[in-house]
Amino acid sequence: MSELERDILATLMPGFVGFEPPAWLSEAFDAGLASACVYGNNVRDREQLRSLGLALRELAPHALLAIDEEGGEVTRLSYLEGSPYPGAAVLGRVNDEAYSEEIGRRVAREILSAGFNLALGPVADVNSNPLNPVIGTRSFGPTPELASRHVAAWVRGLEGEGAVACPKHFPGHGDTGQDSHHELPTVTASRELLAERDLPPFGAAFAAGARSVMTSHIVLTALDSAVPATFSSLILQDLLRGELGFTGVIVSDALDMQGASGEIGIPEAAVRALTAGCDLLCVGVDTTHEQLTEIVTHVAAAVAEGRLGADRIADAAHRVRTLGATAGPLASATAGSPDGGEPREAITEAELKRVAASFDGAEAAGRWAREHPSAAVLRVNSEANMAVGFAPWGPFAAAETPFPGQAAAAAAFGARAQFDPSEAYPSDGVIVIGRELHRAAEVLARIEALRAVGTPVLVVEMGWPAAPAPSEDSTHYAELATYGSSALVGAALIDLLESTPS
């Protein structure tokens, strides 16, 4: 294999199929690959995930081994049971930077213990559009000031433990109304607004020590109206490298997303991302050896054609290898938890109370629950975006896996009859629990039907609540908004609804 091909391999971060490293991945590491990424489809349970991470680490001791872990709805560490961390929006509402930093530290210790050293997080996007279908509760808040403080704190915690933070999605995905997994969003905000609103959290992340950053597959017309940020040298070189002075590794968002490769294919997307200034290309889920080979061949052809310089690839490869060589302590099997990994912090009653206190409408919801102790539960399932995947959520995850000290409350909640809306309306009331209920007109109609016949209803919104004009009340369709649906948030919700006044 030529030096050019080895350098090209070093710029690629493939996913793969299976619960253990495939043979082709081992061969690719030997040939020059310097990174790989684990997704939800690679997780069977926590013990298996740790075995997978340590196996990858043994194959490639100095590789950047990434895991899509944001400490909330987007989790791979807890993909099958729901996250024990609160999630960004809840952290923003708690508004304690020390707590946000501690969560970053917990996440870092856990991923390092499992063999990984690169966390694809935190989300540095300011969720300025409450109807955003893909960011929402993954954001620390709707203002640059709030988001900046907590992004910086989370980065300090993660990087302070030796793991690599990768704030995303530069230069900001918070004002989009489309999901770039499925289409190419466009943001028409002025350059001045972007500088004032969207860029500060990234600057705060860099100042806090973030050594990498992830690009977005969105067109920002004020910065470059021709191509998405991932393919824009104006955004990645002039703005990110030049104006903001970032010297770390630029990571592309997954190239298998429609916003990147929907019309041109992944190999050509790789060429355009490298040309623009990306150093490490997130290829995406379920990469095969044949696909990886195709990308290397296509990028090499682009060099031969003069469309991409070999020096650009060499520079990118050098950045990736250098970061991999300095990223975190090598993981080793240690005692401490049942699966041999980093023991998780115990979830305390105080932490549950603190999280519950951040909910919008918590006090009134607690009173309602005490007045209707036999209320049935209507669970509203909705399709999660691809970043979140199929992780269990909310009180339904927490009831299945009670947190320490919460077994009684979780059991009580789990024993409640799940209300079938086709049956007669329960007389004692209904607790409706869902995420982004404003997107489901039929659910809102059902809620109004319940209220119309006098049924007591408590609507719990576990996503980011929206406020269609002209309402000024962000939770007008819900009495309680949690701004998160991790298992920890679900346990806090159970604690709130099942608790009795002291």
N, C-alpha and C positions, 0 to 999 in steps of 0.2 A: 504494500500500500504506500502511496506517495505521501510526502509531507503535507501537501495540500489536502489530500483526503483525510489525513489524521486531524488536521486543523478544522476541517469542515465538521467532522464527527464531534470535535470538542465543543462546537457551538450548538449542538442539538441536545434537547432534553426530552426523550421519548417516554411515553407511558408503555404499558405492556399488558398482556392478558395473563391472568393466573394469580395464584396465591404464593408462588415462589418464583425466583428469577428464572426466566427461560434460558435455554442454552445459548441462543443467539445474542442475548444481552451480555452474557459473560464474554463471548467472543468480541462483541463490539467494544467493551471496556478495554480489552487487550489491544484492540486496534486503534484506540484513541478517544473513544467516548468518555466524557468527563462529567456526565450528569444523567439522572433519571428521575422520574416523578411517579409517585404512588397515588392512586385515586380510590374512590369508594369500591369499585369493582374488584380491587385487589385485597379487600378486607373481608375475612371470615369471622375473626374475633380479635380481641386485643393481644392475646398470646401469639396468634399467627402473624399479626401485623408486626409485632416486635421481632419475631423470628425472620420475617421477610426483610425488615430493615437491617438487621444484623448480618443476614446473608449477603445483602447488597453491599454493606460496608466492608465485609470480608473480601468480596470481589474487587472492590474499588475503594481502598482506604482513604484516598484524597479526592473522591468525587463529591460533587454537590448533589446530595440526595434530598429531593424536595418532597414535601407533603403539603397538600392543600388544607391547611389548618388555620382557621381564623378564630377559634375559641368561641364558637356560638353555633348558629345554624349551619354554617359551612364547617364541617368537622370530618376528619378521617380517623383521628385517634379514637373517636367514640361513634363511629358511623353506624353501628348496629344497636346502640343503646341510648344514644342521645348525649349531648355534651354536658359535662359537669361545670362548664364555664358560662358566664352570663351572656356573652355576645356584646358587640360594640355599642349598639344603641342603648342597651341597659346601662353599660358602663358610663356612657355619656350622661344619662339621666341621674345616675348615682352621683356623678361629677366629683369623684375623689381620685385625683391623679395617682396617688399612692396605691389605690386598689387596682387601677388599670395597669400600673407597672407590675404589681404582684401577679396579675393574671398573665401578663407577658412572660414573667419568670416561670410560672407554673407550666405554661405551654412549652417553653424552651426546654425545661428539664425533662418533660415527658417525651418530646420528639428526639432529643439527644439520647435519652435512655433507650429509645427504640431504633437507634441507628441513623436517624435523619439529622440533617444540619441546616436545611433551608426551609423556612416556613413561608408559604405563599400568602403573606399577610403582614401587617393589617390592611384593611380597606381604608384608604386615605381620602376616599370620595366624600364630598359634602352632599348629603342627600337633600338638595335644594328643591327637588321635584317630588312631592309626596306620592305621586302616581308612578314613580320609577319602578319598573317591574323586576329589576334584577339586583339593585343595591339595597334600598330599604333599610331593614334592621342590621344589615352588615356595616352600615355607616355609624360613626360615633355621634353624628348629629346633623342638624340642618344649617348650622352656621360655621364659617371658617374658624372662628375663635375657639369654639367648643371642640370641633374636630381636631384642630391643630394640637391643642393641649393633650388630648387623650391618645392621639396617634403617637406623639412624641413619647408619652409615658409608656405605652405598650412596647414601642421600639426599644426604649431604654431597658425595659425588663428583659425582653427577648435577647437583645444583643449583649446585655450584661452577663448573661449565662453562657455566651459563646456561640449561640445559634445565629443564623443570618436572617434578618428581616427583609421582606420584599413588599414594601407598600405598593398599593395598586388602586386605581388603574389610571396611570398618568396619561394626560394632564387633568383627568377628572371625569368620572362617569355618573356623577350625581344628578345631572340635569337632563338625563335621557328619558324618553318615553317608550323606548324599544329595548329589547334584550339582544345584545350583540352575539349571543349564542345562535340566534335564529335569523338575524338580519343586521344591516349596517346602519346604526343610528347616526343622526346628524344633530349637532348642537350649533345654534346660530348666535349664541351670546357674543358680545363684543370682547375684544382683546382686554379692555380695561376691566370688564366684569370677571373674566376668567382669572386675571391676575389678582383681583381683589377677593374673589370667592373660592376658586378651585385650586389655585397653586399653593396657598399658605400651608395646608397640611403636609404637602410633599416637602416643602422647605423645612418644616418642623421635623419631619422624619429624618431628613438628611442631617440636620443639625444634631439630632439625637443619636446618630451613628448608623443609620440604615446603610448597608453595603450593597444593596441591589434595589431595583425598582422595576415594576411591571407596567408595560404599556397597555393602552386601550385600543380596541378596534372600533373607534368612532371618528367621524369627520367633524372637526371643529372649524367652521368656515372662516372664522377670524384669524386662525393660525395657518391653515392650509386647506383650501377648499377642494383640492384635487384628490387627496388620498386620506385614509384613516391614519391616526397617530402612529400606529405600528410601522407604517410604510413611509413616514414623513421625516426627511432629514431636517426640514425647517423646525419641527417640533423636538426631535430627538437630539440633533446636533446643535442647532442655533439656540433653542430655548433651554433644553435640559442640560446639555453639556456646557453651552456658552453662558447664557444668562444666569442659570441657577448654579453652575459650577459643579455639577455632579460628576464624580470620577469613578463611581462604582460600576457594577455589572447591570446592563440594561437587559431585562428579560421580556420577551414578547408574551402576551397573553396567548392562549392556546390557538395554534394555527388551524386546528380542525373546526373552529367556529365559523359560522356562515359569514360573520362580519369581516373575516380575514381571507378565507379561501373559497367562499361560496361560488365565485365565478372563475377563479384562476387555478384552483387546486393547491394543495399543500406545498409541493416542490417549488412552484413559482412564488408562492407566498414567502417561502424561506429566503429566496433570492432577494425579494423586495425588502424584507425585514432587515436582512444583513446589510444591504446597500444603504438603508436609511440610518443605521447605527445600532441596531440590536446586537447584543453579544451572545445571548443564550436564547435559543428558540424553543419555547414550550410547544412540542409537536402535537400533544393531545392524548386522549385516552386510547387504549387498545392499539398502539402502534405495533406493526409487525416488522420482521427483519426485511421483508421485501420493500415495505414502504420506506424504511430508513435508508436502504440502499438506493432507492429511487431518488430520494432527496439529495443524497451525497452526489450522485451522478449528475443530477440537474444543476446543482450549485457549481460543480466543477465545470460543467459545460458553459455556464454563465461567465465564469472566469476566462475560459478559453475564447469566448465570444467578445470579451472586453466589456461586458455589462457590469461586472463586479470585480474589484481588485483583490488580488491574493493578499496584499498587505492589510486590507480591511478584515479579511478572515483571520489572518495571523494575529492581528491586534485583539479581535474578539476572543479567539481561543486562548490567548495569553491572559486576558482578564479573567476568564472562567477558571483556568487552571490555577491562577494565583489565589483567587478567592477560595477554591476548593481546598487548597493546601493550608489555608489559615482558618477554616470554618469549623469552630467548635472542637471540643475534646472528642476523641474517638470513643464511641459507646462500647461498653463491655457488660457482660452479665453480672448483675449485682443482686444481692438479697434486698428485701424490703417490701415487696408486694407479691401477691400470689403467683403472678406470672413472671417474677424475677426482674421486672422493670422498675422504673422510678415510682415510688409510692405516691399516690395522689393525696393532695391535701384533704383532710376531712371536711365535709360540708357541715357547718355548724348552724344551730338555730339562729344565731345572730346574723349570719350571712343571708339566710333565707328571709329574715325580717327586713334586712337592709335592701335586698332586691325587691321584695314586695312593696316596700315604701316608695320605690321609684315608679310604681305603676300609676298611670293616670286614672283616678277614680277609686283608689284602693280602699279608702275609709268607707265610702258609701257601699262598695261592693261587699265589704266584710259585714256591714250591717244587714244587707239584703240576704246574704247567705245564712246568717244567724236566724233571720226571720222566716227562712224557707229551708229548714234543715233536710227536708225530704225531696227537694227539687231534683228532677231528672236531668240527665245530661244529653245534649244533642251535639255530637261531634261533627264538624263540617270539614270534610277532607277537600283539599284543593291541590292542584298540580304545582309542586315546587319547581323552581327554576333549576337548570342543569347544574349550577354551582352547588346548590344545597343537596340535590340528589334525594335519596330515599331514607335519610336518617330519621329515626323516631323523634317525635316532637311533643313539646308541652307536657301537660299533666298525664297524658296517656303513656309517654315514655317513663315519666317519674313513677307512675303507679305500678308499672311493671318491674322497675328496678328502684325500690325505695332508697332514698339517701339515708345515711346513718342518723338515727334518732327520729326519722320521719315515717317509720313503718306503719304506725297506727293511722296517721292522717292519710297516707297513700292507700292503705287498705280500705279505709272508709270511702275514699273517693272512688277507688276502683270497683267497689261493690255497688255503686249507684247504678240503677237501671239505665242503660243507654236508650234514650227516648227514640222511638220509631215515629217519625212525623206522619206516617199513614194511619196511626192509631188515634184514639181519643186524646184530647189534650189533657195532660196531667193537671190536677187541681192545685197542687202545691207549688207549681212553677217549673220553669225550664231554664237551665243554664246552657246557652249556645256558645260554643267555643270553636273558633276558626282562625285562619290567617288570611289577611287581606279580604275580608268579607265584602268590602265595597266592590270587588270585581265580580261578585256572584249575585246578579239581580234576583234570581229565583230564591236564593237564601234570604235576602232582605225582604222579599215578598212574603215568605213563610213566617219570618219574624213578625211582620206587621199583622199577618193573619192571627198569630198567637195572641198578640196584644189586643186585637180587635174583639176577641171573644172573652177578654178579661183575664187571660192567663198571665201570671207574673213571669216576667222574662228578665234575665240578666245576660246581656250580650258581652262576651269577652273577645276582644280583638287582640290576637297575639302577633300580628304583623305590624307594619307601619301604617297607622290610620290615615285615611285620606279625607279631604274636606271639599267635595265638589261645591263650586260657587252656587249660591251666594253665602253659604253657611260659613260662619267664623269658628264654629265649634269642631275641632279636629276629631272628636269622638262622638259626633251627633248620632251615629247609628249604633254606638256601643257604649255601655255604661262603664266598662273597664278596658283600658288599653295597656298591654304589658310591654310593647316595643321589643319583643323577643320571644322565641319559642324553644329555647334549648331545654334540655331535661332539668337543668338547675332552675330555670325560670318556671318551668312546669311544677317543680317541687315547691317553689315559693308561692305559686298560685294555689296549690293544694293546701299549703299551710295557711294561707289567707282565708280560703273558703271553708276549711274544716276546723279552724281554731275557734275557741270559745273565749269570751271576754274575761280578762283577769280580774 
